[in-house]
Amino acid sequence: MSTSKFAETHNLVAFLEKPEESNGFEEIIDFLNASFVQYALTVNPTIYTTCIEQFWTSAKVKTVNGERQIQALVDKKKVIISETSIRSDLKLDDAEGTDCLPTATIFAELERMGYENLTQKLTFYKAYFSSQWKFLIHTILQCLSAKHTSWNEFSSTMESAIICLATNQKFNLSKYIFDNMVKNLDGGVKFLMYPRFVQVFLDKQVEGMSKHKGVYVTPSHTKKVFANMKRPCKGFSGRVTPLFSTMMVQATEDMGADSTTPTDSHSIPIITQPSSSKP
């Protein structure tokens, strides 16, 4: 465990603001800010290095009353994490979500998303999408996925998560996170997985965290991400594929809301629903 380290490009904080450099990305930024994963993308607790290390050093997988749990000791306090607690702590409304879409659905939706490298393989590549789709994929991979290397490629599971987001379906991200934490334990804790999320879980269950001095500075996306997503990739035609109609967001103040209603600076925009069942 002494060799386990933080992965600098894993579990990043998403950049969902709109500086001048974000021109052309406004729709996808609004969409992600309105999505059910917004809190998980942007929550940024103070991460105490020794606490994350204590968690992964002591963590064990247990089954209690038919429920799988990860149990650990942090500051001599028992910490219990389950799929249900992840769902609650990360504000994910995904209990009825799917684990993975059928292969035929994945390929059909990839084609609608403008993916230009369709084969029968279930490994996909971010480079073959237009810029807004590439931004969506990049954000999900670096901020929410269990990956910590090889950012151009992703699996059918992650593609299922992206399709579900884009088509207003639920993907069980809570289960995905829990299962991959278990895999990290089964594999001998290869790296300090999900430090942002683990710290959120610890903050809910352990008091006195601030007494720890060592702090891990959470890496974040910056406005440079937009230039990176616009950069042309070898093998991609440059054809722009628009976002789905299920992804279009309209701010509440633009929908005829009563002007006497107090303005909430944290209010979430509304994703407009199409009249037809197909996005």
N, C-alpha and C positions, 0 to 999 in steps of 0.2 A: 504493500500500500504506500510505502514511502516514496515510490517512484511515480505515483499517480499525480497528474498535474491538471490545471485548468487548460482548456482548449480555447485559444484566443478568438477563434471564429465560430464558436458554438454558443447557442443560447444568447445571442446578441439582443440588444434593445433595438426595436424597429424605429426607423426615422419616418414619421408620418406627418411631417409638416410640409408647407408649400412655399419655400423660398423661390426666388427667381429661377434658380437652376431646375426647378421641378416642372417647368413648362412642358406640357404634353403628358404629364403623369397625374393631373388633378383628379381624373375619374377614379383611378385605382387607389389613390390616397384616400379619397372620400369613402370609397367602398370599404377599405380596411378599417377606417375609423368607425364605420357603422356596423362592422361585423361582430359576431359573437366571440371572436378571438382577439379583439382589440386590447382588452386588459392583459391577456397573456403575452401579447406582442410588446407591450410598452411598460409593464410593471417593472420598476427599477429599485429594488430595496438595497440598503447598504449590506453588502455581502461580507461576512466575517470569515476570513480564511480558515481559521482553526475550527470553526463550527462546521463548515462544509467538510473539512477533513475528518472531524469526529464522526459526522454522519456516515460517510462512506466507509470509514474504517470499521465501524461497529454494526452496520446495517445487516440484517438477516431477513429472509423471506419466511413468513409464517402463515398458516391457515387457521383462522379463528372463526368458529361458527360458520364454516363454509366460505368465508371471505378471505381472499389472499391479502396479506398486509406486508409492508416493509416496516420492521421495527428496528430502532436504533437508539443509542444513548448519546445525548449531547448535553454537556454540563451536568452529567449524572441524572438527567431527566429523560424518561422514556418518551420517544417520539414514534408515533404510529401514522403511517401513510397508506392510503388505499386509493383505489380508483375513485371512490365516492368523495374522499376528502380532497383529492386533486381537483375534482369537478367543482367543489364548493370554493376552495381557496383561490382557484384561478378564474372563477366566475364563468365557467363553461357550461352552457346549457346544451349538453350533448348526450344525455343518458340514452336517448333513443337512436343515436347515430349509428351509421354503418361502420364496419371495420375496414372493408375494402369493397370496391365496386366490381361487378362482373367485367371480365376482360373485354367483351364486346362493347360494353358501355364506355369503358376507358378509351378504346380506340376511336369510337364514334365522336366522343367529346374532344379528343385530341385534334381530330380533323377540323371540328368547328372552331377550335382555338387557334388554328392556323399552323399547327405543328408540321414541320417540313422534313421530318426524318422517320416517317411511319414505316415500321417493319413489324415482324411478329415478336420481337423481343420486348420484354417487360422492364427494360432499363431505358430511361428517357433522358434527353439532354436539353438543358435550359437555353443553349445557344440557338436552337431552331425555332424560337418564338419571337414575335415582335416585342417592342420594348416594354409596353405596359404589362403584358403577360409575363415577360421575363422578370420584371420588378416584383410581381406577385409571387412567382415561384421562388425567386432569390430570398425574399423576405420570409416566406414560410420555412424554407430550408434552414436558413441561418438562425432564425429566432425561435422556431418551434420544433424542428425535427431533432432526432437523436444523432444526426450526422455531425462529424467534426472534421471531415476532410472531403475532398472531391466534390466541390460545390456545383460543377456543371451537370452532374448526373444525379438522377433520383429514381426511386422505385415506384411500382404500381400503387403501393400504399400511400405514398406522399402525393402521387398524382390523383388518387381517389380523394384525398383531403382537399386538394386544390379544386377539383371538379365540384365537389360538394359545396364548397364555399361559393363558387361561381354560379351554381344553379340553385342556390338557396335550399340545399339539403343539409342534413346534419351528418357530420363525421365525428366518430367517437374519439376525439383527441385525448380525452382523459385516460381512456384505456390504452391508447398508443403510448402516452408518456409513462404510465405505470408499467406496462409490459417492457418497455425499453430500459427502465430503471432496473427491473428484475434481471433482464439480459446482461446489463452492465455488471451486476453482482455475480451472476452465474459465470461470467467471463473473467472474473478476478479483478473487477474494478479497473478497467483499462484507463479511464480518465475520470475527472470529477464532473460527472454529467449533470446538466441542468442546474447550474449554481444559482441562477435567478429564482427558479421555481423552488428549489430546496430551501433557500433562505426564506421565501414566503411561507413555506410550510413550517419552518422552525419558528418564525416570528409569531405564528398562531399558537404554538404549543410551549415555547420555552421563554421564560422571562429573563431579563438582565443581559440581553445580548450585547448591549452597548459597552459592557465592561471589557470586551475583547478589543485589542488594539490593532491587530493585523486586518487590513481591509483589502479585498480584491476589487479593483476598479473594473466595473462591468464594461466590456467593449460595447460600443454602440455604432449603428450605421450613422453616417453623416451625409450631408448634401452631395458629397462626391458620388454617392450611389447612383444618382441620376445619370451622370456622365458615363459611368461604367455600364449602365443598362442600355444606353444609346449607342455604345460602341459597336460597330458592325462586326459580326462573327463570320469566320470562314465557313462557307457552305450554306449560309442563310441568304435568301433572295432580297431581303429588305422589305418584303410586302407587309403592310400593316393590317393586322386583324383586330377589329374593334372588340371591346368587351361585350359580354352578353347583356341583354336588356334587364336581366335579374340583378345586374351589378350596378345599375344606374341609381345614384343617390340624389335626393332632393332635400335641401336643408329645410327644417320645419318652418323657418320664417318665410320661406318662399311658397308655402302651401296654404296661405290664407289663414294662418293661425290668428286667434283673437289678439289684437294689439295690447289688450289690457293684461294678457297673461305674462307674469314675470319671466324675464329671460334667464335661462340657466346656462351659464358659461360652459357647463359640462354636458349639455344635452347632446344626444347622439342623433345624427341625421337619419332620415327614413329612407330605406331602400324601397323604391317604387316597384310595385308588382305589375307584370304585364297582364293584359286581359286574357291572353291565351295561356294554356298550360305549358306550352313550350317556350323556353327562354330565348 
